[in-house]
Amino acid sequence: MGHHDHAAMTMADTAGGDQALPGAETQPAGVAALSIAGISHSYGPRRALIDISFTVAPASFTALLGLNGAGKSTLFSLITRLFGIQTGQISIFGHDISREPGEALRLLGVVFQPRTLDLDLSLKQNLLYHAALHGISRREAAERSAELLARIGLSDRAASKVRDLSGGQMRRLEIARALLHRPRLLLLDEPTVGLDVKARADILTHVRQLVTEQGIGVLWATHLFDEITASDDLVVLHQGKMLARGRVPDVIAKAGGQDVHSAFMRLTQGAVTGGSES
Protein backbone atom coordinates (compact mmCIF):
# COMPACT_ATOMS: atom_id res chain seq x y z
CA MET A 1 0.00 0.00 0.00
CA GLY A 2 1.45 3.34 -1.07
CA HIS A 3 1.79 6.66 0.71
CA HIS A 4 -1.48 8.07 -0.66
CA ASP A 5 -3.42 4.80 -0.35
CA HIS A 6 -2.73 5.10 3.37
CA ALA A 7 -4.10 8.64 3.25
CA ALA A 8 -7.32 7.38 1.69
CA MET A 9 -7.69 4.77 4.42
CA THR A 10 -6.91 7.28 7.15
CA MET A 11 -9.52 9.66 5.81
CA ALA A 12 -12.05 6.85 5.53
CA ASP A 13 -11.37 5.46 8.98
CA THR A 14 -11.77 8.84 10.66
CA ALA A 15 -14.82 9.77 8.61
CA GLY A 16 -16.94 6.81 9.66
CA GLY A 17 -19.90 5.47 7.66
CA ASP A 18 -21.85 7.27 4.99
CA GLN A 19 -24.96 7.51 7.11
CA ALA A 20 -23.55 10.67 8.70
CA LEU A 21 -22.31 12.33 5.54
CA PRO A 22 -23.48 15.95 5.63
CA GLY A 23 -24.79 17.66 2.53
CA ALA A 24 -24.26 21.19 1.34
CA GLU A 25 -27.46 22.32 3.02
CA THR A 26 -26.06 21.47 6.47
CA GLN A 27 -23.08 23.81 6.18
CA PRO A 28 -23.28 27.06 8.18
CA ALA A 29 -23.65 30.18 6.04
CA GLY A 30 -20.50 32.24 5.64
CA VAL A 31 -18.10 29.49 6.75
CA ALA A 32 -15.04 28.97 4.53
CA ALA A 33 -14.77 25.62 2.77
CA LEU A 34 -11.07 25.70 3.69
CA SER A 35 -9.26 27.98 6.10
CA ILE A 36 -5.45 28.02 6.27
CA ALA A 37 -4.20 30.17 9.15
CA GLY A 38 -0.54 30.84 9.96
CA ILE A 39 0.75 27.53 8.60
CA SER A 40 4.51 26.97 8.72
CA HIS A 41 6.31 23.68 8.14
CA SER A 42 9.95 22.65 8.14
CA TYR A 43 11.90 19.57 7.14
CA GLY A 44 14.73 19.84 9.64
CA PRO A 45 16.47 23.14 8.90
CA ARG A 46 14.65 23.62 5.58
CA ARG A 47 11.54 25.77 5.74
CA ALA A 48 8.96 24.41 3.29
CA LEU A 49 6.09 26.76 4.25
CA ILE A 50 6.34 30.12 5.99
CA ASP A 51 3.24 31.64 7.64
CA ILE A 52 0.68 30.72 4.97
CA SER A 53 -2.87 32.07 5.40
CA PHE A 54 -5.78 32.05 2.94
CA THR A 55 -9.31 30.72 2.54
CA VAL A 56 -11.26 28.86 -0.13
CA ALA A 57 -14.93 29.84 -0.33
CA PRO A 58 -17.69 27.29 -0.95
CA ALA A 59 -18.67 27.00 -4.62
CA SER A 60 -15.45 28.67 -5.76
CA PHE A 61 -12.34 27.75 -7.75
CA THR A 62 -9.05 28.74 -6.12
CA ALA A 63 -5.83 28.22 -8.06
CA LEU A 64 -2.71 27.58 -5.97
CA LEU A 65 0.03 28.68 -8.35
CA GLY A 66 3.67 27.81 -7.80
CA LEU A 67 6.67 26.21 -9.42
CA ASN A 68 7.98 22.82 -8.32
CA GLY A 69 9.43 23.33 -4.85
CA ALA A 70 6.99 26.10 -3.93
CA GLY A 71 5.43 24.06 -1.13
CA LYS A 72 2.13 23.07 -2.78
CA SER A 73 2.39 19.34 -2.07
CA THR A 74 3.55 19.97 1.49
CA LEU A 75 0.45 22.08 2.06
CA PHE A 76 -1.77 19.34 0.61
CA SER A 77 -0.10 16.80 2.90
CA LEU A 78 -0.94 18.98 5.89
CA ILE A 79 -4.57 19.49 4.83
CA THR A 80 -5.05 15.72 4.37
CA ARG A 81 -3.24 14.93 7.66
CA LEU A 82 -0.45 12.95 6.01
CA PHE A 83 1.78 15.36 7.93
CA GLY A 84 1.11 16.72 11.39
CA ILE A 85 0.71 20.48 11.73
CA GLN A 86 3.77 22.12 13.27
CA THR A 87 2.51 25.71 13.39
CA GLY A 88 -0.89 27.17 12.53
CA GLN A 89 -4.41 25.89 12.04
CA ILE A 90 -6.39 24.29 9.20
CA SER A 91 -10.19 24.04 9.18
CA ILE A 92 -12.64 22.53 6.70
CA PHE A 93 -16.10 24.11 6.92
CA GLY A 94 -15.29 25.25 10.44
CA HIS A 95 -13.99 21.88 11.64
CA ASP A 96 -10.39 22.03 12.87
CA ILE A 97 -8.60 19.08 11.26
CA SER A 98 -6.52 18.46 14.39
CA ARG A 99 -9.41 18.54 16.87
CA GLU A 100 -12.22 17.19 14.64
CA PRO A 101 -10.51 15.08 11.97
CA GLY A 102 -13.56 12.91 11.28
CA GLU A 103 -15.92 15.83 10.78
CA ALA A 104 -13.35 17.68 8.66
CA LEU A 105 -12.14 14.86 6.42
CA ARG A 106 -15.56 13.48 5.53
CA LEU A 107 -16.14 16.81 3.77
CA LEU A 108 -12.91 16.48 1.77
CA GLY A 109 -12.12 14.77 -1.54
CA VAL A 110 -8.53 14.57 -2.85
CA VAL A 111 -6.84 13.89 -6.17
CA PHE A 112 -3.10 13.49 -5.54
CA GLN A 113 -0.44 14.21 -8.14
CA PRO A 114 0.82 10.59 -8.40
CA ARG A 115 -1.62 8.06 -9.86
CA THR A 116 -3.23 6.06 -7.04
CA LEU A 117 -5.55 3.75 -8.98
CA ASP A 118 -5.13 -0.03 -8.99
CA LEU A 119 -4.26 -0.70 -12.63
CA ASP A 120 -5.26 -4.38 -12.49
CA LEU A 121 -8.77 -3.74 -11.18
CA SER A 122 -11.66 -2.56 -13.31
CA LEU A 123 -13.01 0.98 -13.14
CA LYS A 124 -16.00 -0.20 -11.13
CA GLN A 125 -13.86 -2.28 -8.78
CA ASN A 126 -11.64 0.73 -8.04
CA LEU A 127 -14.68 2.80 -7.13
CA LEU A 128 -16.30 0.06 -5.02
CA TYR A 129 -13.05 -0.51 -3.10
CA HIS A 130 -12.73 3.18 -2.30
CA ALA A 131 -16.40 3.36 -1.27
CA ALA A 132 -15.86 0.45 1.12
CA LEU A 133 -13.01 2.38 2.79
CA HIS A 134 -15.51 5.16 3.46
CA GLY A 135 -18.05 2.78 4.98
CA ILE A 136 -20.53 3.19 2.12
CA SER A 137 -22.83 0.20 1.69
CA ARG A 138 -22.26 -1.94 -1.40
CA ARG A 139 -25.67 -1.13 -2.85
CA GLU A 140 -25.21 2.61 -2.37
CA ALA A 141 -21.65 2.36 -3.69
CA ALA A 142 -22.86 0.61 -6.85
CA GLU A 143 -25.46 3.33 -7.44
CA ARG A 144 -23.00 6.16 -6.88
CA SER A 145 -20.33 4.47 -9.02
CA ALA A 146 -22.74 4.05 -11.94
CA GLU A 147 -23.82 7.68 -11.62
CA LEU A 148 -20.26 8.98 -11.55
CA LEU A 149 -19.06 6.79 -14.43
CA ALA A 150 -21.94 8.14 -16.51
CA ARG A 151 -21.03 11.71 -15.57
CA ILE A 152 -17.43 11.27 -16.75
CA GLY A 153 -18.47 9.41 -19.90
CA LEU A 154 -16.95 6.06 -18.99
CA SER A 155 -20.01 3.89 -18.32
CA ASP A 156 -19.09 1.63 -21.25
CA ARG A 157 -15.66 1.03 -19.71
CA ALA A 158 -16.89 0.05 -16.22
CA ALA A 159 -15.62 -3.53 -16.56
CA SER A 160 -12.35 -2.57 -18.27
CA LYS A 161 -9.06 -2.67 -16.42
CA VAL A 162 -7.76 0.76 -15.49
CA ARG A 163 -4.44 0.07 -17.24
CA ASP A 164 -6.31 0.18 -20.57
CA LEU A 165 -7.41 3.80 -20.06
CA SER A 166 -5.70 6.91 -21.40
CA GLY A 167 -4.07 9.33 -18.98
CA GLY A 168 -7.00 11.73 -19.22
CA GLN A 169 -9.51 8.96 -18.56
CA MET A 170 -7.53 7.84 -15.49
CA ARG A 171 -7.64 11.39 -14.12
CA ARG A 172 -11.40 11.61 -14.70
CA LEU A 173 -11.79 8.32 -12.83
CA GLU A 174 -9.68 9.61 -9.93
CA ILE A 175 -11.87 12.70 -9.68
CA ALA A 176 -14.99 10.49 -9.74
CA ARG A 177 -13.48 8.38 -6.97
CA ALA A 178 -12.76 11.48 -4.89
CA LEU A 179 -16.45 12.45 -5.19
CA LEU A 180 -17.88 9.07 -4.12
CA HIS A 181 -18.48 10.12 -0.52
CA ARG A 182 -19.97 13.45 -1.68
CA PRO A 183 -17.44 15.89 -0.25
CA ARG A 184 -17.97 19.66 -0.23
CA LEU A 185 -14.28 20.51 -0.80
CA LEU A 186 -12.07 19.03 -3.52
CA LEU A 187 -8.27 19.28 -3.55
CA LEU A 188 -6.39 18.55 -6.78
CA ASP A 189 -2.58 18.51 -6.78
CA GLU A 190 -1.22 19.17 -10.30
CA PRO A 191 -3.97 16.93 -11.76
CA THR A 192 -3.14 17.61 -15.43
CA VAL A 193 0.59 16.77 -15.33
CA GLY A 194 1.47 14.54 -18.28
CA LEU A 195 -1.83 15.02 -20.10
CA ASP A 196 -2.26 16.33 -23.63
CA VAL A 197 -3.92 19.68 -24.33
CA LYS A 198 -7.40 18.27 -24.93
CA ALA A 199 -7.33 16.02 -21.86
CA ARG A 200 -6.17 18.96 -19.73
CA ALA A 201 -9.00 21.12 -21.02
CA ASP A 202 -11.55 18.35 -20.42
CA ILE A 203 -10.43 17.88 -16.81
CA LEU A 204 -10.56 21.61 -16.12
CA THR A 205 -14.01 21.92 -17.66
CA HIS A 206 -15.27 19.00 -15.60
CA VAL A 207 -13.95 20.42 -12.33
CA ARG A 208 -15.29 23.91 -13.04
CA GLN A 209 -18.70 22.36 -13.68
CA LEU A 210 -18.55 20.75 -10.22
CA VAL A 211 -18.12 24.24 -8.78
CA THR A 212 -21.01 25.83 -10.67
CA GLU A 213 -23.43 22.91 -10.71
CA GLN A 214 -22.79 21.25 -7.34
CA GLY A 215 -21.38 24.11 -5.27
CA ILE A 216 -18.13 22.31 -4.46
CA GLY A 217 -15.19 24.38 -3.27
CA VAL A 218 -12.02 23.59 -5.23
CA LEU A 219 -8.33 24.13 -4.48
CA TRP A 220 -6.41 23.43 -7.70
CA ALA A 221 -2.61 23.34 -7.42
CA THR A 222 -0.77 24.06 -10.65
CA HIS A 223 2.36 25.54 -12.21
CA LEU A 224 0.60 26.15 -15.54
CA PHE A 225 -0.52 29.73 -16.13
CA ASP A 226 -3.07 28.85 -18.81
CA GLU A 227 -5.11 26.82 -16.33
CA ILE A 228 -6.09 30.00 -14.49
CA THR A 229 -8.98 32.25 -15.60
CA ALA A 230 -10.00 35.79 -14.66
CA SER A 231 -12.93 34.51 -12.58
CA ASP A 232 -10.71 32.43 -10.27
CA ASP A 233 -9.33 33.21 -6.85
CA LEU A 234 -5.54 32.99 -6.89
CA VAL A 235 -2.87 32.19 -4.31
CA VAL A 236 0.75 32.59 -5.46
CA LEU A 237 3.21 30.40 -3.57
CA HIS A 238 6.96 30.67 -4.11
CA GLN A 239 9.72 28.97 -2.13
CA GLY A 240 7.39 28.42 0.79
CA LYS A 241 6.10 31.99 0.93
CA MET A 242 2.72 33.35 -0.12
CA LEU A 243 3.43 36.28 -2.44
CA ALA A 244 -0.15 37.20 -3.37
CA ARG A 245 -3.77 36.21 -2.92
CA GLY A 246 -7.09 37.50 -4.24
CA ARG A 247 -9.14 37.62 -7.42
CA VAL A 248 -7.00 37.10 -10.50
CA PRO A 249 -7.50 40.62 -11.96
CA ASP A 250 -6.63 42.16 -8.58
CA VAL A 251 -3.44 40.11 -8.23
CA ILE A 252 -2.37 41.04 -11.77
CA ALA A 253 -3.08 44.74 -11.22
CA LYS A 254 -1.32 44.88 -7.86
CA ALA A 255 1.76 43.15 -9.29
CA GLY A 256 1.81 45.53 -12.24
CA GLY A 257 1.51 42.70 -14.76
CA GLN A 258 -0.41 42.30 -18.01
CA ASP A 259 -1.52 38.72 -17.34
CA VAL A 260 -0.99 35.92 -14.82
CA HIS A 261 2.40 34.99 -16.28
CA SER A 262 3.87 38.50 -16.17
CA ALA A 263 2.38 39.11 -12.70
CA PHE A 264 3.96 35.88 -11.44
CA MET A 265 7.35 36.83 -12.89
CA ARG A 266 7.20 40.26 -11.26
CA LEU A 267 6.20 38.79 -7.91
CA THR A 268 8.84 36.04 -7.88
CA GLN A 269 11.69 38.25 -9.06
CA GLY A 270 11.39 40.20 -5.84
CA ALA A 271 11.05 37.19 -3.59
CA VAL A 272 13.80 36.25 -1.18
CA THR A 273 15.28 32.81 -1.83
CA GLY A 274 14.77 30.27 0.93
CA GLY A 275 15.11 26.49 1.13
CA SER A 276 11.86 24.64 0.53
CA GLU A 277 10.36 21.51 -0.90
CA SER A 278 7.24 20.80 -2.88
N, C-alpha and C positions, 0 to 999 in steps of 0.2 A: 504494500500500500504506500503510495507516494505522499509527499508533503501536503499537497492540496486535497488528496482524498481524505487525509486525516482531518483537514479543516472541515470538509463536508460532514464527516461523522460527528465532529465536535459540535458543529452548529445544529445538527439534527438531534443529538443527544440532549443538548441544553434546551432545545425548543419544545420538546415534548411532542404529543400527538397532534393531529390536524384538527381535532375537535375544538381546540382553543384558538385556532388561527384567526386573528382579528382582521376585519376588512377595512377598507378605506373610511367607511362611515363611522368607525369607532375611534378614529384619530382626533385628538383635540385640535380645535381650530387654532391656527397661528403657530403651531409647533413645527420646528424644522424637521425635515426628513432625516437630515444628518447634521450634527453639530460637532465641529472640531475646535477645541479650545485649548490654546497654549501647549500644543503637543511638541515635545522634543524627544529625540531618540538617538542614542549613540551605540556604535559597535566598538567597545573599548574606547580608545582615544579619538576615533573618527566620529564626527557628528553627522548623522544622516538626515536629521530633521531638526530645525531650529525654530521653536516658538511659532508653530503653524496654527492659524485660526481662520476658519471660514464655515459657512453653512451651505447646505443644499436644500432648497425649498421643495415641498411636495409638488408633483406634476411639473417639474422643471428639468432641464438638461444642463448640467454643469460640466464643462470641459476642464480637466486637470492637465495643463500643458507643461511639458518639461522634457528635456533631452534624457537619454539614458544616463543614470547616475544622479538624477534630480532628487530622488527620494519617493517617487510615486509608488513603487511596489512596497517599500517599507511602510508607507502610510496605509496601504491596503492591508498589509499583514497586521497592523495594529487594529484597524477597524474590524477585521474578521477574527481577532483574538488569536491569531497564530503567534503573535508576539505580545508580551505583556507591556502595558503602558508604563513608561518610566516617569514621564512628566506630562501633566495635562489631563484632559477629560474628553471622552468621545461619547455622544449620545445619539440614539436612533429613535426618532419620534418621542423624545423626552426620556427614554430609558437609558440610563448610564450602563455602558456595556460591561463595566467592571462590577457594578452592584446588582444589575438585573440582566445578566447575559441571556437568559432564556427569553425574556420579553423582547429584548433588543434584537437578537439574532433571528427570531422567527419572522421578523419584518424585513429581513435582508436576503437578497439573492446576489450571487457572485459569479462572474465569469473571469477566471484567472488567465493570465497571459499564456502559460504552457497548456497544451491540450491535456485534459483530464478525463477523456472518455475511454471506455474499455473497447478497444478496436475489434476484439473478437466476439463481442456481444452485438445483438441487433439494436436498432434504434430504440425499439419499444422496450427491450430488456434493459438498456441503459437508463431509460426514464423510470421504469418500474423499480429498479434497484435503488435509485436515488430517492424515489417516493417512500420506499420502505425505511430508509434511513431517517426520514422525517416523520415516521409513524403514521403515514397515510394508508388507509385500508386499501387492499388490493383492488377492490371494485372501484373505489373513488380514483385510485391511481390510474387504472385503465381508462376511465372516462376522461380524466384530465390529460393523459398522454395522447389519446386520440384527438382531443380538441387542439392541443398544442402542435401536434404533427400536421394537422390540417392548416393551422394558422401559418406555419412556416413552409407550407407547400411540399411536405415530405410524407404524406399519408401513404403513398404508393411504395415507399421505401421502408415502411415500418419493420418488415421482417429481414431487411438487408443488414449485413454486417457493417459496422461503422467504418471499417477500413476501406470499404468500397465507395465512400462518399468523397466529394471534393472538399478542399479546405473551407470554402464558403459554406457548404452544407454542414460541415462539422461545427462551425461556429454558430450557425443558426440552431443546431441541435443543442449546443451548450447553453445558449440563451433560453431555449425552451425548457431545458432541465432546471435552470436557475429560477424559472417562474412557476415550477410545479407546485410549490407550497404557497403560492400567491403572496409574494412579498410586496411591500410598498416602496422599497428602496432597492435599486439595482446598481451594483458596482461592476464596471468592466475595465480590466487592466490591459491596455493595448490590444483590444480584441481583433483588430484588422491586420495585425502583423503577418506578413507572408501571403496575404490575399491579393488577387488581381483587382484592377480598378472597379470592375463591375461588382464583384463580390463585396468589396469594401462599401460601395454605394448602397448595395442591397441591405447589408447589415445596419448601416447608419439609418437608412429609411425605416427599417423594421423597429429599431430602438426608439427613434423619434415618434413613431406611431404609438408605442407603448406609453410615452409621456402624454401625448394629446388625447388618446382614446381611453386609456386606463388610469391616468393620473399618477403614474409611477414616477418617483424621483430618481434621476439617473446621475451618477458620477462616472464620467467617461475619461479615462486616462489615455493620453496620446502624446506623440511627438510630431504628429502630422498636422501642419497648419490648415490644410484644405478640409479637414474634418470638422472645423469649427465655423459656425455661422453667426451672423449678426444678432440673432435672437437668443443666443446662448448666454449663460453666465460663464465666466472664465476665471480660473485660478492659475497663475503662472508660478511654477516652482522651478528653482534653479539652485543646484548644489545645496539642497536642503533648506533653502530659504524661500519664503513666499514673497515674490517681487511685486505682484499686483493681484487684485481681485475685483470683480464687478461685472456689469454688462459689457459685452464685447466692444461696442462703440465707445463706451466710457474709458475702458482700458487703453484702447488705441489712441484716443484723443489725449489722455493724460500722459501717455508715453511719447506723444509727438510723432506717432507713426502714421502711415497711409493705410496699412492693413495689419492683420495679425502678425504676419512674418516680420515686417519692419518694426512693429511695436516690440515684439519679442527680442529682436536684435538690439534695439536701443536699451531695453531693460537689462538684458544680460551683459551688455558691454560695460555697464556701470557696477555690476555685482562684484562683491569681494569673493575671491576664490576660497573655498573651504572644503576639506575632505568630506566626501559623502558617498553613499551607495544607493543604488536604485531599490 
